[in-house]
Every structure is written in structure tokens, then in C-alpha cells.
Amino acid sequence: MDDLLRFITGRIVCRIHPYIPPDEGWRRYPPHMAKMLEVLEPIHVIVLTDGFVGVDGACVDDSRSMHEKYDLAVEAVERIFGETSEKIGVAFNCEVRLHASGIVDSISFFQGSVWYLAPSVRNQPYPSRFAYVADWYRCFARKSLRGSDVDRVECVVCVDEGPKATMPVSPRFFLDPKPENAELFGDLCFLAQMVDGWAVEREIALKLDGYKGSSWSWSDDLYVHVANILRGSVGLKSFVGHGYKELLLSDSADPSMWGWRKLLRMLEAK
């Protein structure tokens, strides 16, 4: 398999979904894109530039022509969401690809020298999920995220009404989401959303709201939102297993253990 094709498909199946804030980028401009996002909600963002390709905030260098990269991006999306059954022109620089699945369509769009392909859900409420904040840097996969000066990626606990809390995700895990790279509670949430059968060896405190958050400052509603998202995640069993390991191995006087106990009780409730 082509390396770029492998990167795009691999990143998509990680289920690191974007959250595009109401006032960010496409939500407002250009007008036809803003209008389209009232019906289609991006679940992934693929960015094509002259020198690199970004997928959901991570990027790789690639010097091939834009057309070659675009064709590989389309192939990757079709492998996951079904072949394109129809293409609909929306504007001179934008079209929508309808996929055979009947659930996901792709917005194909370019601005200047940057091309985008964004698989999106059609006419459905966007599901509750853990999502990265797709700002101008991570929506467009700026290479600065690779720098050592970046110490966190902002992500959100997102429900139908919008984001309910922020949580840090470690850059190392965000760019290479493997159990051995997990360092923060947000990393565990994304692991649970992505896959089952994982194990993380290090102890991880239960915190949200960036570095200021603490388990004992959560509202009851926030516990409910986090538990509901986790309950519908493929990796719930692994997450619960890690939580009980935290209780067994950590100091019982650690305040975050109270939060772990409460969250686990909610996850185990019928």
C-alpha cells in the first residue's frame, strides 16, 4: 500500500474527530461552505498542500503533485465510507461527493493553494464524542504541532448542544495514538473511542478543563456527559479495566481517586 494512503486511512480509523467552533473558519466563510455545514458536519478533515498532507491535525511530508495526493485522499475515504455514487457541484471551488453508504458525504473544497476533503455526516445530529478543537492550526494541520514547544492539544467533551469541558491531550499521543504514548486522562478517552483491547501501564490522574481542572471540581452533569460518551465507545471495557487498576495501585488519599470511583460506578451502572 502507498505510504500516504496508509497514513490517511490509518489516521481516519483512529476516530480523532474535529470540533469546529461556531466562529471558526468554514463556519462563517466562504458563505457557501458555511451554508453547507448547516446540513453536513465534518467528522474528519484532510488537508492537501504542496509540501505536506494533514489528516485530523496530524501531518506527513509529501512532495507529489496535488492531483496525485487528492486522488489518494479520495481513495482512502472511499475505502472506509464507500465508493462515490454521485458528485454535486456547489460552487466553482467546491463539490460534494455522495458515498454509497448513504450516511457520509465528502466536501471537496479548495482555497488558494490548499485543498480539503472533509468526510461529513448527512442530516443527522452529530454524535456525542471526544474531539480535538479544529482551530486554524490543527484543522489545517500546521507543521508547528511537531515542535517541542507544544505541550498540549486542546480537546473537548462534546455533546449535541456543544462542548461541555476542555481537556488536554498530550501531543505525543495526539500525533501517534498508541497505548504506550498515553500520558493524560484525555488520551485514555480517545483510546476508548478508538479501539478495545488496550492497556496503559502508567498511572494517570482524572482531570479535565486543561491543567486547572481536578476530579473533585467536576459537576455531576459533566460526569454524566463523560460517562455517556464512554458507554458508547468501543474501548469501554479497556477503559474500565484501567480505572480499576488506578484504584488498586494509587494512594487512596489522592483526591483524583474519588473521581475515578464515581466515574467507574456510573459506567458499571445498568
ChimeraX commands (.cxc) that place a marker at each C-alpha (Angstrom):
marker #1 position 0.00,0.00,0.00 radius 0.5
marker #1 position 1.18,3.51,-0.77 radius 0.5
marker #1 position 2.61,5.23,2.34 radius 0.5
marker #1 position 0.34,8.27,2.03 radius 0.5
marker #1 position -2.72,6.09,1.53 radius 0.5
marker #1 position -1.75,4.12,4.64 radius 0.5
marker #1 position -1.30,7.34,6.64 radius 0.5
marker #1 position -4.69,8.79,5.64 radius 0.5
marker #1 position -6.68,5.60,6.25 radius 0.5
marker #1 position -4.82,4.91,9.49 radius 0.5
marker #1 position -5.49,8.37,10.84 radius 0.5
marker #1 position -9.18,8.27,9.95 radius 0.5
marker #1 position -9.78,4.97,11.74 radius 0.5
marker #1 position -8.25,6.47,14.91 radius 0.5
marker #1 position -11.54,8.38,15.31 radius 0.5
marker #1 position -9.87,11.60,16.42 radius 0.5
marker #1 position -12.76,13.75,15.24 radius 0.5
marker #1 position -12.67,17.53,14.80 radius 0.5
marker #1 position -14.79,20.05,16.63 radius 0.5
marker #1 position -15.04,23.24,14.54 radius 0.5
marker #1 position -16.13,26.12,16.83 radius 0.5
marker #1 position -19.10,28.29,15.73 radius 0.5
marker #1 position -16.93,31.26,14.75 radius 0.5
marker #1 position -14.04,29.30,13.25 radius 0.5
marker #1 position -13.11,29.26,9.59 radius 0.5
marker #1 position -15.65,27.46,7.41 radius 0.5
marker #1 position -18.48,28.11,9.88 radius 0.5
marker #1 position -18.53,31.69,8.59 radius 0.5
marker #1 position -16.58,31.93,5.34 radius 0.5
marker #1 position -16.90,31.29,2.47 radius 0.5
marker #1 position -20.71,31.66,2.58 radius 0.5
marker #1 position -21.48,28.50,0.57 radius 0.5
marker #1 position -19.30,26.43,2.91 radius 0.5
marker #1 position -20.96,27.98,5.98 radius 0.5
marker #1 position -24.37,27.18,4.50 radius 0.5
marker #1 position -23.37,23.62,3.68 radius 0.5
marker #1 position -22.17,23.00,7.23 radius 0.5
marker #1 position -25.71,23.58,8.44 radius 0.5
marker #1 position -26.52,20.21,6.82 radius 0.5
marker #1 position -23.18,18.39,6.72 radius 0.5
marker #1 position -20.98,18.06,9.81 radius 0.5
marker #1 position -17.29,17.14,9.21 radius 0.5
marker #1 position -16.12,14.05,11.05 radius 0.5
marker #1 position -12.63,14.25,9.54 radius 0.5
marker #1 position -10.56,16.93,7.82 radius 0.5
marker #1 position -7.95,16.06,5.17 radius 0.5
marker #1 position -5.69,18.94,4.13 radius 0.5
marker #1 position -3.55,18.89,0.98 radius 0.5
marker #1 position -0.73,21.38,0.39 radius 0.5
marker #1 position 2.30,21.49,-1.90 radius 0.5
marker #1 position 4.65,20.06,0.71 radius 0.5
marker #1 position 2.57,18.02,3.17 radius 0.5
marker #1 position -0.75,16.32,3.86 radius 0.5
marker #1 position -2.66,16.70,7.11 radius 0.5
marker #1 position -5.39,14.46,8.48 radius 0.5
marker #1 position -7.27,15.39,11.65 radius 0.5
marker #1 position -4.47,17.57,12.95 radius 0.5
marker #1 position -1.52,15.29,12.13 radius 0.5
marker #1 position 0.64,15.66,9.03 radius 0.5
marker #1 position 3.29,14.00,6.86 radius 0.5
marker #1 position 5.59,15.44,4.21 radius 0.5
marker #1 position 4.73,14.60,0.60 radius 0.5
marker #1 position 6.08,16.39,-2.47 radius 0.5
marker #1 position 3.90,14.74,-5.12 radius 0.5
marker #1 position 1.53,16.77,-7.26 radius 0.5
marker #1 position -1.72,17.99,-5.73 radius 0.5
marker #1 position -3.72,15.82,-8.12 radius 0.5
marker #1 position -1.84,12.68,-7.08 radius 0.5
marker #1 position -2.38,13.47,-3.39 radius 0.5
marker #1 position -6.03,14.30,-3.96 radius 0.5
marker #1 position -6.64,11.01,-5.78 radius 0.5
marker #1 position -5.05,9.09,-2.89 radius 0.5
marker #1 position -7.16,11.02,-0.36 radius 0.5
marker #1 position -10.33,10.16,-2.28 radius 0.5
marker #1 position -9.28,6.51,-2.48 radius 0.5
marker #1 position -8.68,6.41,1.28 radius 0.5
marker #1 position -12.09,7.93,2.04 radius 0.5
marker #1 position -13.84,5.56,-0.38 radius 0.5
marker #1 position -12.16,2.53,1.21 radius 0.5
marker #1 position -13.72,3.48,4.54 radius 0.5
marker #1 position -17.05,5.10,3.60 radius 0.5
marker #1 position -17.89,3.52,0.26 radius 0.5
marker #1 position -17.39,4.49,-3.36 radius 0.5
marker #1 position -18.58,7.84,-4.68 radius 0.5
marker #1 position -22.05,7.39,-6.15 radius 0.5
marker #1 position -22.58,10.99,-7.26 radius 0.5
marker #1 position -20.78,14.35,-7.35 radius 0.5
marker #1 position -22.68,17.61,-6.89 radius 0.5
marker #1 position -21.11,20.97,-7.74 radius 0.5
marker #1 position -21.79,23.63,-5.12 radius 0.5
marker #1 position -19.50,26.45,-6.30 radius 0.5
marker #1 position -16.56,26.84,-8.66 radius 0.5
marker #1 position -14.21,25.63,-5.94 radius 0.5
marker #1 position -16.46,23.17,-4.09 radius 0.5
marker #1 position -18.29,19.91,-4.69 radius 0.5
marker #1 position -19.95,17.25,-2.56 radius 0.5
marker #1 position -19.24,13.56,-3.11 radius 0.5
marker #1 position -22.10,11.29,-2.10 radius 0.5
marker #1 position -20.83,7.95,-0.82 radius 0.5
marker #1 position -22.53,4.61,-1.29 radius 0.5
marker #1 position -23.01,4.21,2.47 radius 0.5
marker #1 position -25.76,6.85,2.32 radius 0.5
marker #1 position -24.62,8.26,5.67 radius 0.5
marker #1 position -21.34,10.02,4.91 radius 0.5
marker #1 position -20.68,12.57,2.17 radius 0.5
marker #1 position -17.37,14.29,1.47 radius 0.5
marker #1 position -16.93,18.01,0.98 radius 0.5
marker #1 position -14.25,18.64,-1.65 radius 0.5
marker #1 position -13.05,22.23,-1.48 radius 0.5
marker #1 position -10.04,24.41,-2.25 radius 0.5
marker #1 position -8.86,27.83,-1.10 radius 0.5
marker #1 position -5.86,29.21,-2.94 radius 0.5
marker #1 position -3.17,26.54,-2.95 radius 0.5
marker #1 position -4.75,24.44,-0.17 radius 0.5
marker #1 position -7.21,21.64,-0.96 radius 0.5
marker #1 position -9.54,20.00,1.55 radius 0.5
marker #1 position -11.51,16.77,1.65 radius 0.5
marker #1 position -13.84,16.50,4.63 radius 0.5
marker #1 position -15.94,13.34,5.17 radius 0.5
marker #1 position -19.15,14.56,6.82 radius 0.5
marker #1 position -22.35,13.09,8.25 radius 0.5
marker #1 position -25.56,13.90,6.40 radius 0.5
marker #1 position -28.72,15.28,8.01 radius 0.5
marker #1 position -28.03,13.70,11.38 radius 0.5
marker #1 position -27.26,15.14,14.80 radius 0.5
marker #1 position -23.53,14.88,15.32 radius 0.5
marker #1 position -22.95,12.22,17.97 radius 0.5
marker #1 position -21.50,13.00,21.38 radius 0.5
marker #1 position -17.77,12.43,21.20 radius 0.5
marker #1 position -14.35,13.44,22.38 radius 0.5
marker #1 position -12.96,15.80,19.75 radius 0.5
marker #1 position -9.92,17.96,19.11 radius 0.5
marker #1 position -10.53,21.69,18.67 radius 0.5
marker #1 position -10.02,22.27,14.94 radius 0.5
marker #1 position -8.58,25.78,15.08 radius 0.5
marker #1 position -6.53,27.35,12.30 radius 0.5
marker #1 position -3.52,25.32,13.41 radius 0.5
marker #1 position -4.91,21.85,13.92 radius 0.5
marker #1 position -7.80,21.98,11.45 radius 0.5
marker #1 position -5.29,22.85,8.78 radius 0.5
marker #1 position -2.56,20.62,10.22 radius 0.5
marker #1 position 0.15,23.23,10.58 radius 0.5
marker #1 position 3.54,21.62,10.97 radius 0.5
marker #1 position 4.23,23.69,14.11 radius 0.5
marker #1 position 2.49,20.98,16.14 radius 0.5
marker #1 position 5.62,18.91,15.65 radius 0.5
marker #1 position 7.64,21.44,17.67 radius 0.5
marker #1 position 8.86,20.64,21.15 radius 0.5
marker #1 position 7.36,23.92,22.43 radius 0.5
marker #1 position 3.84,22.49,22.13 radius 0.5
marker #1 position 2.94,20.89,25.48 radius 0.5
marker #1 position -0.73,20.08,24.93 radius 0.5
marker #1 position -3.51,19.80,22.38 radius 0.5
marker #1 position -6.87,21.23,23.40 radius 0.5
marker #1 position -9.74,18.78,23.09 radius 0.5
marker #1 position -13.36,18.89,24.21 radius 0.5
marker #1 position -16.07,16.74,25.75 radius 0.5
marker #1 position -18.71,17.42,23.11 radius 0.5
marker #1 position -22.44,16.64,23.18 radius 0.5
marker #1 position -25.33,17.67,20.92 radius 0.5
marker #1 position -25.57,21.14,22.49 radius 0.5
marker #1 position -21.84,21.79,22.07 radius 0.5
marker #1 position -18.67,21.42,24.14 radius 0.5
marker #1 position -19.08,20.93,27.89 radius 0.5
marker #1 position -15.45,20.92,29.05 radius 0.5
marker #1 position -11.94,21.07,27.69 radius 0.5
marker #1 position -9.25,18.52,28.40 radius 0.5
marker #1 position -5.58,18.35,27.46 radius 0.5
marker #1 position -4.32,15.57,25.23 radius 0.5
marker #1 position -0.60,15.03,25.04 radius 0.5
marker #1 position 0.95,15.97,21.65 radius 0.5
marker #1 position 2.86,12.70,21.53 radius 0.5
marker #1 position -0.35,10.69,21.83 radius 0.5
marker #1 position -2.31,13.01,19.52 radius 0.5
marker #1 position 0.18,12.51,16.70 radius 0.5
marker #1 position 0.74,8.81,17.38 radius 0.5
marker #1 position -2.29,7.47,19.31 radius 0.5
marker #1 position -0.93,4.29,20.86 radius 0.5
marker #1 position -1.40,3.00,24.43 radius 0.5
marker #1 position 2.32,3.35,25.17 radius 0.5
marker #1 position 2.09,7.08,24.34 radius 0.5
marker #1 position -0.83,7.82,26.69 radius 0.5
marker #1 position 0.07,10.28,29.45 radius 0.5
marker #1 position -3.15,12.18,30.29 radius 0.5
marker #1 position -6.78,11.39,31.07 radius 0.5
marker #1 position -7.79,12.82,27.68 radius 0.5
marker #1 position -5.51,10.27,25.99 radius 0.5
marker #1 position -7.45,7.47,27.71 radius 0.5
marker #1 position -10.74,8.92,26.48 radius 0.5
marker #1 position -9.52,8.94,22.88 radius 0.5
marker #1 position -8.15,5.41,23.24 radius 0.5
marker #1 position -11.58,4.25,24.41 radius 0.5
marker #1 position -13.20,5.99,21.44 radius 0.5
marker #1 position -10.74,4.38,19.04 radius 0.5
marker #1 position -10.28,0.71,19.90 radius 0.5
marker #1 position -10.68,-2.05,22.51 radius 0.5
marker #1 position -8.10,-4.40,23.97 radius 0.5
marker #1 position -5.55,-1.81,25.07 radius 0.5
marker #1 position -3.61,-1.41,28.31 radius 0.5
marker #1 position -1.74,1.60,29.70 radius 0.5
marker #1 position 0.90,0.88,32.33 radius 0.5
marker #1 position 1.46,4.34,33.85 radius 0.5
marker #1 position -0.81,5.97,36.44 radius 0.5
marker #1 position -2.98,8.77,35.05 radius 0.5
marker #1 position -4.90,11.34,37.09 radius 0.5
marker #1 position -8.52,12.07,36.21 radius 0.5
marker #1 position -8.57,15.72,35.09 radius 0.5
marker #1 position -10.39,17.94,32.61 radius 0.5
marker #1 position -10.53,21.71,31.96 radius 0.5
marker #1 position -6.90,21.95,30.93 radius 0.5
marker #1 position -4.29,21.98,33.65 radius 0.5
marker #1 position -6.60,23.85,36.05 radius 0.5
marker #1 position -9.13,21.04,36.25 radius 0.5
marker #1 position -9.41,18.49,39.01 radius 0.5
marker #1 position -11.65,15.50,39.52 radius 0.5
marker #1 position -13.34,16.92,42.59 radius 0.5
marker #1 position -14.36,20.12,40.77 radius 0.5
marker #1 position -16.42,18.32,38.12 radius 0.5
marker #1 position -20.14,18.97,38.10 radius 0.5
marker #1 position -22.50,15.99,38.24 radius 0.5
marker #1 position -23.62,16.82,34.69 radius 0.5
marker #1 position -20.05,16.61,33.45 radius 0.5
marker #1 position -19.63,13.13,34.94 radius 0.5
marker #1 position -22.84,12.15,33.14 radius 0.5
marker #1 position -21.62,13.51,29.78 radius 0.5
marker #1 position -18.23,11.78,30.03 radius 0.5
marker #1 position -19.81,8.51,31.16 radius 0.5
marker #1 position -22.37,8.60,28.34 radius 0.5
marker #1 position -19.69,9.06,25.70 radius 0.5
marker #1 position -17.53,6.32,27.20 radius 0.5
marker #1 position -20.53,3.96,27.49 radius 0.5
marker #1 position -20.95,4.10,23.72 radius 0.5
marker #1 position -17.23,3.68,22.98 radius 0.5
marker #1 position -15.70,0.52,21.56 radius 0.5
marker #1 position -12.95,0.56,24.17 radius 0.5
marker #1 position -15.19,0.87,27.25 radius 0.5
marker #1 position -14.03,-2.45,28.71 radius 0.5
marker #1 position -10.37,-1.45,28.46 radius 0.5
marker #1 position -11.10,1.98,29.98 radius 0.5
marker #1 position -12.93,0.45,32.95 radius 0.5
marker #1 position -10.09,-2.03,33.42 radius 0.5
marker #1 position -7.58,0.79,33.55 radius 0.5
marker #1 position -9.74,2.71,36.02 radius 0.5
marker #1 position -9.81,-0.20,38.46 radius 0.5
marker #1 position -6.04,-0.55,38.10 radius 0.5
marker #1 position -5.76,3.12,39.11 radius 0.5
marker #1 position -7.77,2.40,42.26 radius 0.5
marker #1 position -5.61,-0.60,43.14 radius 0.5
marker #1 position -2.21,0.97,42.56 radius 0.5
marker #1 position -2.65,4.62,43.56 radius 0.5
marker #1 position -2.57,6.23,47.00 radius 0.5
marker #1 position -6.10,6.12,48.42 radius 0.5
marker #1 position -5.58,9.64,49.77 radius 0.5
marker #1 position -5.09,11.00,46.26 radius 0.5
marker #1 position -8.16,13.24,45.60 radius 0.5
marker #1 position -8.39,12.05,41.98 radius 0.5
marker #1 position -9.25,8.55,43.25 radius 0.5
marker #1 position -12.63,9.90,44.38 radius 0.5
marker #1 position -13.28,10.95,40.80 radius 0.5
marker #1 position -12.21,7.57,39.40 radius 0.5
marker #1 position -14.54,5.76,41.83 radius 0.5
marker #1 position -17.51,7.96,40.90 radius 0.5
marker #1 position -16.92,7.62,37.17 radius 0.5
marker #1 position -16.48,3.84,37.38 radius 0.5
marker #1 position -19.70,3.47,39.39 radius 0.5
marker #1 position -21.56,5.36,36.66 radius 0.5
marker #1 position -20.01,3.25,33.90 radius 0.5
marker #1 position -20.90,0.00,35.67 radius 0.5
marker #1 position -24.49,1.07,36.40 radius 0.5
marker #1 position -27.16,-0.77,34.40 radius 0.5
marker link #1:1,2 radius 0.2
marker link #1:2,3 radius 0.2
marker link #1:3,4 radius 0.2
marker link #1:4,5 radius 0.2
marker link #1:5,6 radius 0.2
marker link #1:6,7 radius 0.2
marker link #1:7,8 radius 0.2
marker link #1:8,9 radius 0.2
marker link #1:9,10 radius 0.2
marker link #1:10,11 radius 0.2
marker link #1:11,12 radius 0.2
marker link #1:12,13 radius 0.2
marker link #1:13,14 radius 0.2
marker link #1:14,15 radius 0.2
marker link #1:15,16 radius 0.2
marker link #1:16,17 radius 0.2
marker link #1:17,18 radius 0.2
marker link #1:18,19 radius 0.2
marker link #1:19,20 radius 0.2
marker link #1:20,21 radius 0.2
marker link #1:21,22 radius 0.2
marker link #1:22,23 radius 0.2
marker link #1:23,24 radius 0.2
marker link #1:24,25 radius 0.2
marker link #1:25,26 radius 0.2
marker link #1:26,27 radius 0.2
marker link #1:27,28 radius 0.2
marker link #1:28,29 radius 0.2
marker link #1:29,30 radius 0.2
marker link #1:30,31 radius 0.2
marker link #1:31,32 radius 0.2
marker link #1:32,33 radius 0.2
marker link #1:33,34 radius 0.2
marker link #1:34,35 radius 0.2
marker link #1:35,36 radius 0.2
marker link #1:36,37 radius 0.2
marker link #1:37,38 radius 0.2
marker link #1:38,39 radius 0.2
marker link #1:39,40 radius 0.2
marker link #1:40,41 radius 0.2
marker link #1:41,42 radius 0.2
marker link #1:42,43 radius 0.2
marker link #1:43,44 radius 0.2
marker link #1:44,45 radius 0.2
marker link #1:45,46 radius 0.2
marker link #1:46,47 radius 0.2
marker link #1:47,48 radius 0.2
marker link #1:48,49 radius 0.2
marker link #1:49,50 radius 0.2
marker link #1:50,51 radius 0.2
marker link #1:51,52 radius 0.2
marker link #1:52,53 radius 0.2
marker link #1:53,54 radius 0.2
marker link #1:54,55 radius 0.2
marker link #1:55,56 radius 0.2
marker link #1:56,57 radius 0.2
marker link #1:57,58 radius 0.2
marker link #1:58,59 radius 0.2
marker link #1:59,60 radius 0.2
marker link #1:60,61 radius 0.2
marker link #1:61,62 radius 0.2
marker link #1:62,63 radius 0.2
marker link #1:63,64 radius 0.2
marker link #1:64,65 radius 0.2
marker link #1:65,66 radius 0.2
marker link #1:66,67 radius 0.2
marker link #1:67,68 radius 0.2
marker link #1:68,69 radius 0.2
marker link #1:69,70 radius 0.2
marker link #1:70,71 radius 0.2
marker link #1:71,72 radius 0.2
marker link #1:72,73 radius 0.2
marker link #1:73,74 radius 0.2
marker link #1:74,75 radius 0.2
marker link #1:75,76 radius 0.2
marker link #1:76,77 radius 0.2
marker link #1:77,78 radius 0.2
marker link #1:78,79 radius 0.2
marker link #1:79,80 radius 0.2
marker link #1:80,81 radius 0.2
marker link #1:81,82 radius 0.2
marker link #1:82,83 radius 0.2
marker link #1:83,84 radius 0.2
marker link #1:84,85 radius 0.2
marker link #1:85,86 radius 0.2
marker link #1:86,87 radius 0.2
marker link #1:87,88 radius 0.2
marker link #1:88,89 radius 0.2
marker link #1:89,90 radius 0.2
marker link #1:90,91 radius 0.2
marker link #1:91,92 radius 0.2
marker link #1:92,93 radius 0.2
marker link #1:93,94 radius 0.2
marker link #1:94,95 radius 0.2
marker link #1:95,96 radius 0.2
marker link #1:96,97 radius 0.2
marker link #1:97,98 radius 0.2
marker link #1:98,99 radius 0.2
marker link #1:99,100 radius 0.2
marker link #1:100,101 radius 0.2
marker link #1:101,102 radius 0.2
marker link #1:102,103 radius 0.2
marker link #1:103,104 radius 0.2
marker link #1:104,105 radius 0.2
marker link #1:105,106 radius 0.2
marker link #1:106,107 radius 0.2
marker link #1:107,108 radius 0.2
marker link #1:108,109 radius 0.2
marker link #1:109,110 radius 0.2
marker link #1:110,111 radius 0.2
marker link #1:111,112 radius 0.2
marker link #1:112,113 radius 0.2
marker link #1:113,114 radius 0.2
marker link #1:114,115 radius 0.2
marker link #1:115,116 radius 0.2
marker link #1:116,117 radius 0.2
marker link #1:117,118 radius 0.2
marker link #1:118,119 radius 0.2
marker link #1:119,120 radius 0.2
marker link #1:120,121 radius 0.2
marker link #1:121,122 radius 0.2
marker link #1:122,123 radius 0.2
marker link #1:123,124 radius 0.2
marker link #1:124,125 radius 0.2
marker link #1:125,126 radius 0.2
marker link #1:126,127 radius 0.2
marker link #1:127,128 radius 0.2
marker link #1:128,129 radius 0.2
marker link #1:129,130 radius 0.2
marker link #1:130,131 radius 0.2
marker link #1:131,132 radius 0.2
marker link #1:132,133 radius 0.2
marker link #1:133,134 radius 0.2
marker link #1:134,135 radius 0.2
marker link #1:135,136 radius 0.2
marker link #1:136,137 radius 0.2
marker link #1:137,138 radius 0.2
marker link #1:138,139 radius 0.2
marker link #1:139,140 radius 0.2
marker link #1:140,141 radius 0.2
marker link #1:141,142 radius 0.2
marker link #1:142,143 radius 0.2
marker link #1:143,144 radius 0.2
marker link #1:144,145 radius 0.2
marker link #1:145,146 radius 0.2
marker link #1:146,147 radius 0.2
marker link #1:147,148 radius 0.2
marker link #1:148,149 radius 0.2
marker link #1:149,150 radius 0.2
marker link #1:150,151 radius 0.2
marker link #1:151,152 radius 0.2
marker link #1:152,153 radius 0.2
marker link #1:153,154 radius 0.2
marker link #1:154,155 radius 0.2
marker link #1:155,156 radius 0.2
marker link #1:156,157 radius 0.2
marker link #1:157,158 radius 0.2
marker link #1:158,159 radius 0.2
marker link #1:159,160 radius 0.2
marker link #1:160,161 radius 0.2
marker link #1:161,162 radius 0.2
marker link #1:162,163 radius 0.2
marker link #1:163,164 radius 0.2
marker link #1:164,165 radius 0.2
marker link #1:165,166 radius 0.2
marker link #1:166,167 radius 0.2
marker link #1:167,168 radius 0.2
marker link #1:168,169 radius 0.2
marker link #1:169,170 radius 0.2
marker link #1:170,171 radius 0.2
marker link #1:171,172 radius 0.2
marker link #1:172,173 radius 0.2
marker link #1:173,174 radius 0.2
marker link #1:174,175 radius 0.2
marker link #1:175,176 radius 0.2
marker link #1:176,177 radius 0.2
marker link #1:177,178 radius 0.2
marker link #1:178,179 radius 0.2
marker link #1:179,180 radius 0.2
marker link #1:180,181 radius 0.2
marker link #1:181,182 radius 0.2
marker link #1:182,183 radius 0.2
marker link #1:183,184 radius 0.2
marker link #1:184,185 radius 0.2
marker link #1:185,186 radius 0.2
marker link #1:186,187 radius 0.2
marker link #1:187,188 radius 0.2
marker link #1:188,189 radius 0.2
marker link #1:189,190 radius 0.2
marker link #1:190,191 radius 0.2
marker link #1:191,192 radius 0.2
marker link #1:192,193 radius 0.2
marker link #1:193,194 radius 0.2
marker link #1:194,195 radius 0.2
marker link #1:195,196 radius 0.2
marker link #1:196,197 radius 0.2
marker link #1:197,198 radius 0.2
marker link #1:198,199 radius 0.2
marker link #1:199,200 radius 0.2
marker link #1:200,201 radius 0.2
marker link #1:201,202 radius 0.2
marker link #1:202,203 radius 0.2
marker link #1:203,204 radius 0.2
marker link #1:204,205 radius 0.2
marker link #1:205,206 radius 0.2
marker link #1:206,207 radius 0.2
marker link #1:207,208 radius 0.2
marker link #1:208,209 radius 0.2
marker link #1:209,210 radius 0.2
marker link #1:210,211 radius 0.2
marker link #1:211,212 radius 0.2
marker link #1:212,213 radius 0.2
marker link #1:213,214 radius 0.2
marker link #1:214,215 radius 0.2
marker link #1:215,216 radius 0.2
marker link #1:216,217 radius 0.2
marker link #1:217,218 radius 0.2
marker link #1:218,219 radius 0.2
marker link #1:219,220 radius 0.2
marker link #1:220,221 radius 0.2
marker link #1:221,222 radius 0.2
marker link #1:222,223 radius 0.2
marker link #1:223,224 radius 0.2
marker link #1:224,225 radius 0.2
marker link #1:225,226 radius 0.2
marker link #1:226,227 radius 0.2
marker link #1:227,228 radius 0.2
marker link #1:228,229 radius 0.2
marker link #1:229,230 radius 0.2
marker link #1:230,231 radius 0.2
marker link #1:231,232 radius 0.2
marker link #1:232,233 radius 0.2
marker link #1:233,234 radius 0.2
marker link #1:234,235 radius 0.2
marker link #1:235,236 radius 0.2
marker link #1:236,237 radius 0.2
marker link #1:237,238 radius 0.2
marker link #1:238,239 radius 0.2
marker link #1:239,240 radius 0.2
marker link #1:240,241 radius 0.2
marker link #1:241,242 radius 0.2
marker link #1:242,243 radius 0.2
marker link #1:243,244 radius 0.2
marker link #1:244,245 radius 0.2
marker link #1:245,246 radius 0.2
marker link #1:246,247 radius 0.2
marker link #1:247,248 radius 0.2
marker link #1:248,249 radius 0.2
marker link #1:249,250 radius 0.2
marker link #1:250,251 radius 0.2
marker link #1:251,252 radius 0.2
marker link #1:252,253 radius 0.2
marker link #1:253,254 radius 0.2
marker link #1:254,255 radius 0.2
marker link #1:255,256 radius 0.2
marker link #1:256,257 radius 0.2
marker link #1:257,258 radius 0.2
marker link #1:258,259 radius 0.2
marker link #1:259,260 radius 0.2
marker link #1:260,261 radius 0.2
marker link #1:261,262 radius 0.2
marker link #1:262,263 radius 0.2
marker link #1:263,264 radius 0.2
marker link #1:264,265 radius 0.2
marker link #1:265,266 radius 0.2
marker link #1:266,267 radius 0.2
marker link #1:267,268 radius 0.2
marker link #1:268,269 radius 0.2
marker link #1:269,270 radius 0.2
view
